[in-house]
């Protein structure tokens, strides 16, 4: 086998910033393959430039590599302002991911809560909690890295990843909760920043000696005013764009590192004992304002005392392991802040994994060093009772104050800009209709200024709540649910085994993602079981609500991949050799020529399938060679799928192109189904000359609503199909070919159903009828009346189908099953035969009313002398067709009509078609005469056992 020779144009010249200066794009789709040697050449066709591709709606960013492959991504998210996509991508790994994640994980823990955590839990237990918390976070980070390196990540971060993996319903609900969490979190951090200012610079603060900033008083809103000013500064940074945000965070990270190092150095530098007074607002010792506790410097004795924590009971609440772990975990859940900036990152697939993992490792090491140093140098009482003790032990207490300001302000910035990007992505995807349309507006540089303003306004409203501690727990719960969804998305992608899921990040597996998922959910309920339950219920309601909207389906929901994976696995397990008659169910292929005149039959077979395989088959006469451009069925298939969806039937669609309808039927019978799910019954509409009715255009279907079925509406699908057959018009096939289709179906070991008069079937009339209607079964071959004493497979098949339709809701409450028994009044013991049939039906668990019909009632209108109905014949004759007199058929038809005044459906015995070709047309004519003017009628011929009397 010869090698493929791929010829490229001259490689593109790349600028230092990754932009294409001279681009020669390779068009994979226009490549020509020719020659017997397998040579691929002439692969240098030029593609349209970027501006042309934007006009066509294809906004795929170019992969920055020497060979630039322009891949179509019609199934992916397409922002409205594609021309500014490259302008927005200005952030690298450090400024765009590392800094937001690290600062968010520091937030209030680094300089405020670290001492309380060590004092309450002890060094060893705090270490255990840190390892456990970071293990859960790390597993989630692995999932983030796997998803983000599996394709181009657009704006929206976690929402984009979840929605494109789990579908718009799940993604929209989680995205909304994640956005709310960012808004609430921003309000919390702004308030924390403001409180730090007031604690230090207000009158009586730790820094001011005289008069300071006006503080809160009755009827005053100074605190809200200061918070609004701080939030306004955050707004100004975010409204400029991601570039200024990134530069600001770089500066803040450097300041935070310096402040943290000052704490480390101070602990080593100050080795003498220092008595530190507790704050005035201490609740444990409200009357001991002069009480002090010791800073001992690094001491083995102090470390040993702080190695294990003791139960402290402040404010009559026991600080348990769960409570302390919740405080720790809620302070370090900022791992998504970098992914939220995916729309501004130059290379999200590279920056998100490196930046997030680097930030997690950096913060973990920083925390562990700090825990060990303060645990070995500060008494437990000092750690518990003074949250600002680091200011007192630092060689300059202003460094810690600057650190507190830097971490809280950066966390607020990250949540404000991250929330705005999530809001923009939600608005662009139109999941919530036109409500979010204003959030799609951007500047020329691509900055979503309206999303930033909306988020800023919502944060302003949240700060009016006053006691923001009430929303701290739900904020953390919302974040954790988003992290759980990311783990679920990664696990689902890996379990689906889709060939296109091949992330460049290799340290992941569905096992780790499931552990991360469980860990996040456990933490949700550990922090607040009430808020977690409410959030999950609210999320489910949103999922259901979004499901009933017309949402985009071109994203590629993972549910379809998982369903395919599971179906394939169980189809392999479904062994047809292990099939048992106890679990038989109809697997029906319904052949449909003109759907506009077959809607009632399509709906009826949907009722009678009893959870079995249901396939709509259609044959288009022709040959593929007659269509040189493309397969003519390619454009028809979506129309049939729309028909199935609109009629709300649970059916598959199979189309065939063949020289004749009969050949097409052979193809469909052989190819329909897969593995153990193969059809066992072929259903055909009846071949007659009655005037067809366009029932599809008149059909009413109920609208789907949140609370079940709503008002009805007319179908608007009929115009996609051929019109109804005219009474004198050309038939789609000849009568002999129709009978041959019946014979061939039986030859291929398939049961056969022929359905007539189903244009008369009105299910609404049946459901609304005041009295009970009947489903009639005539288990006798009227073309072999001498075999009336026999019950063969066809008779049992008749009873089984009638029993199935009688079990369907709507039919069950309004219809009664009747079985007609023919008896000879002269020779038969009618009562005995009726009792025998009743016993047999009871063994089959079929509830039916038996109605006897004497042969003499038919004999009055016809001559039965040619049949001896009192003699038992071999059962092989029962299935055969024998031409009978027209008078006899008319008499039988009259008898059936007389008993069908309240009949909704009739089942009749279908004999095998004759082998003599000259008898095919008489066979069809006599079936027509037998069923003329009857209610909706089903001719049935069964080949296989379908009922069982065993347990």
FIZA-6225 format. One record per residue (C-alpha): x, z, y; residue in one letter. Coordinates in pm, whole numbers, plus 50000, padded with zeros to 5 digits. Layout:
// FIZA-6225
XZYa...
This chain:
// FIZA-6225
500005000050000x501494988950328x501855011950626x499625009550928x501504997351231x500005011551549x501164995251871x500775013252201x501345003452559x504075019652757x503555057452767x501945072153075x504245087553331x503225123653381x503645142653704x505135177153702x501745193053748x500285175353447x498375148353634x498595112453529x500525092053786x500545059153603x497925058453336x497585032653065x494695044752855x494315036152491x490775025952397x490345036252037x486885020952014x488094986452121x490904985251865x490714955451629x491624958051261x492314925551086x494594909750832x494874916650464x498034936950514x496204964650697x497944960051031x496334976351332x497344957951642x496204948051985x495544984652060x496504982752423x493134974552572x492654990652910x489815013952981x487855016553302x489355039753557x488155074853611x485705065653884x483975040953656x483705066053378x482185091253615x479485066653710x478515063353348x478245101053311x481315104853090x483305132953241x485835138952969x489095153053103x492185134352992x494405151152740x497735156952912x500195140752677x502435109752686x499705090952497x496415094552682x493475090152450x490125086252624x487625101752383x483875098252444x482175131652473x478545123552524x477585154352326x479395178752549x478605196752868x478825173953170x479015190553508x477185173553788x480225172354015x482715156253784x484775141654064x485955176154165x486785187853814x490535182553845x490565196954198x489125229754073x491675233753796x494425250753994x495055282953799x497715288253538x497965313453256x499305342753458x497075340753766x493995327253592x493875347853271x496525374853243x495845390853581x492015392353561x492065406153205x494795431853267x493305444753592x489825446553442x491125466753148x492915490453386x489975494553630x489195531853658x490925542753339x494555539553441x494655563253737x491405583053705x490205588053347x493425588453147x494055625553203x490505635753116x490685615652794x493945631352680x492815666252784x489515664252599x490695646552282x494385653952253x497265629452226x496845621251857x493105616151869x493415595852189x495955573852013x493565569151722x490765559851962x493045535652148x494125518451828x490545516051707x489225503352042x491975477752081x491575466851720x487935457951791x488955440752113x491795422351941x489485408651674x487185396151948x490165380952129x491095362551810x487605347551805x487895337952172x491235321552106x489935302351806x486925288251990x488815280552311x491505261052124x489005239751932x488165216752220x487975212952594x486415243952751x484375238253065x483205263553323x481175293253211x483635310552981x481915331352716x478525315552790x479925280652738x481555290352408x478455307852272x475925281752382x477925252452243x478415270251911x475165289151852x472825266452046x471065267952384x468555294952286x471145320452177x473635309452442x471065311252721x469935346352631x473465359852589x474595341152901x471845357753104x472755392452975x476445385453037x475705374653393x473655406053457x476495426753314x478935410853559x476615417853853x476145454253751x479835458653680x480785444454019x478455469354186x480005497853988x483575488554080x482745483354448x481075517354455x484055532654276x486385517454534x484195531154815x484085565954663x487875565954634x488105557955006x485655585455100x487325611254873x490605605355048x489825594155403x486535610755493x486345643555681x487855669655452x489365643755224x492605647655033x494555626355282x492925633855617x493655667055780x491175664756063x488245642156134x488015612255904x485525585555815x481865595855846x480605605355503x477165606355345x474525627655509x470785631355482x469175599055591x472555582055646x473845551555463x477545552855542x478505549255178x476335518255139x477805504255462x481385509155341x480495493855004x478935464055180x482095458655382x484215459955067x481855435754892x482025412655195x485815411455162x485405402354795x482915375454897x485365360055143x488045357854874x485675342454619x484015318654865x487375302654938x487815294654571x489715301954255x493095294554410x492925323254660x491415345554392x494355338754163x496925345354437x495145377354533x495175390254177x498855382354136x499625404254435x497325431754304x498955430653959x502385434854114x501115464154322x499535480054013x502765476453816x504745492854095x502245521354121x502285526753745x506075526853735x506045552654014x503975575553788x506385570653497x509405577353717x507805607853877x507125623853538x510775619853443x512035629453788x509935660853838x510975685053566x510045718053733x506745736453703x504195728253974x500945746854032x498205722454127x494875733654269x491655719254137x489295699654362x486605717654559x483785698554388x484815709954039x481675718453845x483315740553583x484705764853837x482505761354147x483375795854279x487135794854216x488425771054479x491895787154473x492315782754097x495455763153997x496795748053677x500315738553581x502295706853569x505245716453344x507295684753340x508165668953006x508045697352757x507865698652379x505645729352405x503185711652634x503205681052409x502485702752106x499605720352280x498095687152386x498615670252052x495205681751929x492185685152153x489615712752151x485905711052211x485215715052578x481665719852702x481385709253064x477905709653215x476395722052885x477155688752709x479485688252413x482205661952449x482225647652099x484465620951954x481695595351997x481235604252364x484945602252440x485345570152244x482465554752440x484135564352770x487415549052656x485905517352518x483665510852816x486715512053042x488725485152862x486055458752792x487355432753032x488785407852787x486415379852899x487445379553264x490075353253198x487775331352989x485205332953270x487645313253485x487805284753232x486515259953490x489485267353721x492215267753457x494595238353433x494675240653055x492045265052925x492875259352559x496425270652624x495925296552895x493035316452746x494785326152419x498195333252573x496895351052881x494315372252701x496605382852417x499395390152663x497135411352883x495745431052588x499245438752460x500475447752810x497615471752883x497865488052539x501575495552585x500985507752941x498235531552830x500195545352535x503225553052751x501005569753011x499145590652751x502365603452601x503935611752939x500965630353086x500235647252752x503775660352741x503955671953102x500515684753211x498515714153085x495195706652927x493255725553197x494875704053464x494015671953281x490395681953233x489625696653574x491485673653813x490975636053783x493355629854077x496255650353940x498515619653934x498575620254314x499965655654310x502735648954058x503815615754210x506825615954443x504515599154697x500825604754635x499915573554831x501215551854546x498515564454309x495895560054579x497005524154630x496855518954255x493275531954239x492265508954521x494035479154365x492545482454015x488975488954124x489015461654389x490485435954147x487905444753882x485125439454138x486655406054238x486875394953876x483245403353805x481995386754124x483765353754070x483275354753691x479555360953730x479235332153975x480855308353726x478455319253453x475515314253690x476765279353780x477045269753412x473535282753341x472195262953636x473965230953532x472535233353182x468965236353317x468045262453056x465815281053301x464345250653472x464635244653844x464855281653933x468665280853931x469085246654095x470575261354417x473445275754211x474635240554126x475725233254483x479485232454533x481995225054804x484035193154810x486695212154625x484255221054350x483805257954438x480215268854356x479625286454686x475875290354631x476445307454294x478905330954466x476415338754744x473575344954498x475765368254292x476925386254607x473305391054718x472305405254379x475215429654385x474075441054731x470635448054589x472035467054291x474065489754522x470805501154681x470015519554356x472235547754471x473035565454143x474945537953972x475935560153681x472525551553537x473545515253488x477055521653354x475885523252993x473655492152994x476465473053163x478845480952879x476165473252620x475565438852773x479295431352764x479555442252402x476615420552299x478385390752453x481555399452261x479525403251941x478045368852001x481515353652038x482535369151705x479335356151548x480015321251683x483555320651544x482465334151205x479675308551186x481985279851278x484465290351014x481805295950747x480255262050818x483545245650715x482985217250962x485915192650956x486055192151337x486555229651361x490335230851353x491595253551633x495235252451721x495145290551721x495665299651356x495295337551346x491595339251275x489165339750985x485485346350941x486345379750781x488055391951098x485245378351315x482625396851111x484615429151138x484805423851515x481055416551523x480215448451335x482625468251552x481005455951874x477515464051747x478575498751633x480055505051976x476825493452139x474795519751957x477545545751995x477435541952371x473635541452390x471245535152105x468305532252346x469905506752576x471245487152278x467845484952115x466165474552440x468865448552508x468585433352162x464775431952184x465015415952528x467545390952394x465245381752104x462335376652344x464505353652555x465585334352247x461955328952149x461025319052504x463875293952533x462985280152192x459645268552329x461305249552613x462595213952590x466265223552571x469215199952527x469955193652160x473105172752195x475385203152200x475605205451824x474125238851724x476045257251456x472775264951281x472605229151160x476135230951020x475395263950845x472135250750704x473955220150572x476645241950417x474135264650245x471845236350136x474745217649978x475855249249797x472395256649660x471725220349572x474795221649351x473365252949191x469945236549144x470395222748793x467645198648691x468415206148328x467225241948381x463865231848526x460865249048367x457225239148377x456305274148508x458005265648836x456895229748863x455785217749203x454855183049333x457755163249484x455945134349648x457075100949785x454275087450006x454615050350073x453375042050424x453085007050560x451175013350884x451255049651006x448545043051263x445955039850988x447425065850752x447565097950956x444925116450749x446695107750425x450055118850568x448495151950663x446735155850327x449935151150126x451555177050351x448865201350231x449125192649864x452915193649831x452885231649774x456365237449915x457795207849727x459785178049846x457765154850068x459165121050168x457595094050381x458805060650247x458595027250425x459824993050316x460644965750565x460654931650405x463854912550473x467534911750399x470524925450584x472044890650603x469054880250813x470194904551084x473824896751171x474074921451462x472934954451312x470724971151058x467104967151177x466205001151033x468665018451265x466255017251559x463155024451348x464385056751193x464115078251513x460515066351558x459595079051213x461325112051279x459325115351599x456175108251398x457015136651159x457725160651446x454615150851639x452285153651339x453955186551247x454355177950879x457225190850668x458505157450544x461675137150521x461835100350605x463395072950391x463405036450497x464425006450291x465134969850361x464344947350065x463234912149976x459884925349852x457944957349890x458184962849516x461984960749526x462024984849819x459905009249619x462435007749337x465225016049582x463325045349727x462335059749388x465935058949269x467595070949589x465125095749738x466135131849694x469415147849599x470595166749294x467785187649151x465475178149438x464195144149323x460695130949360x458385132749059x455275116949209x454635084349394x451615082549624x450135049649746x447235041949972x444485022149805x444424984249812x441064974049955x439444952750222x437704979350426x438194979350800x441195000850893x440925025651180x443665035651423x443325072551347x446775081951474x445965075051839x442755095551810x444345124251623x444455158051794x447305182051725x447565217651860x450205224652119x452885248852012x452935280152223x454595314052222x451565330752066x450755305051800x448825272851834x447285265252170x444945238352292x444945204352122x446435172552261x446425136152160x449375120151987x451375095252192x453435080651910x451165052751782x452525026152017x455855027151833x454315012751515x452434981751410x448704980051474x446084985551209x445344959150947x442474936151037x439704932350781x440284895450736x443924896250827x446964889850615x447764917950371x451284932150360x451484924549987x449474907149715x447164925949481x449314918049177x452394931949352x450444963449436x449434969049072x453004961248969x454184989249201x451895013149013x453155001048677x456795002448784x456405037948916x455065048748576x457825029348404x460325049248612x458715081548483x456945091148804x453425104348833x451165082249044x448495090149304x446245063349457x444325076149759x441195059149892x438745066050177x441055090750348x440045077050684x436855096850613x438695129650562x437925153650847x439605187150800x438025201051116x434565193250975x435495210550647x436775241450829x433705242851050x431125236650781x428535263950742x428245261950365x430865257050097x431995222050013x433395210649678x436585196849535x435485176749233x437585169148927x436435142848676x438945146848391x437885116448190x439185081048164x436035060948240x437735030148101x438085048347768x434965070347758x435365074647385x438335097747457x436315121647676x436895150547435x440625150247502x442665168047770x446015151047819x448765154748083x446775134748334x443775157748300x446005187848350x447645170748647x444195164948798x443385201948762x446755212648900x446475191449214x442905202549274x443935238749230x446835234249474x444675219549750x442145247049692x444915272649763x445785258150105x444525277750410x441525260250558x440565245450223x440585278250035x437885295350238x435595265350269x435795247349932x434975254849571x436595237449275x434235219649033x435215204848697x432775179748541x432415180348161x430795151047981x428805159847669x426735140647418x423345157747405x422655144047057x425825154146876x427725179347096x427195216247129x427265215747509x427395253347547x430325256447306x432305229047481x431645245347816x432815279247691x435915263647543x436775246747873x436055278848062x438475297747836x441105271147887x440745272248265x440995310048258x444255307348063x445545283848334x444395308848606x442225281548761x439025294248918x436475266348893x432825259948841x432065238948531x429285213748558x428145194548249x427085158248267x425295142447967x426395107647869x422745098647846x422475099748228x424925070948243x423455053347943x420195048448130x421875024248365x424335008248124x425014999847764x427225025447587x426785009947246x430294996147255x431685031947271x431185059047016x431615090147228x431025112646929x434195102146751x437625116346828x440225089546891x444025092246897x445175106147230x447525076347283x444435055947370x443285079547641x445755067547904x445205030547844x443055007048046x440244988847874x438084965348070x434494977848078x431284962048196x430364961248563x427044977748478x428825007548321x431115011948624x428145009748857x426315036248655x429405059148660x429805053749033x426155061949088x426515094148887x429575105049085x427885097249417x424825117049316x426995147749254x429055143149575x426575151949847x428685182149950x432015169849817x435095170450040x437505155349788x437265138249450x439935135249180x439555107048924x441525096648618x443845066748670x444565046548352x447805028148301x447854992648439x447494966248165x450584948848036x448814915348045x449544900548388x446224882248388x444444915948374x446124930848686x443584918148935x440554928248720x442164962648681x442324967049058x438814953049106x437354977648858x439125006949023x437614995049348x434124993049202x434465027349042x435315044049373x433125024849615x431265046449871x432745078649735x434185107149946x437995107649989x439195099949637x442515104649458x443225084849140x445745104548937x447995095548645x450325122448513x453195118348269x454685152848240x453395188148169x452675205948494x450845237748386x451835267748181x449905296048017x453005317647963x454095346248186x
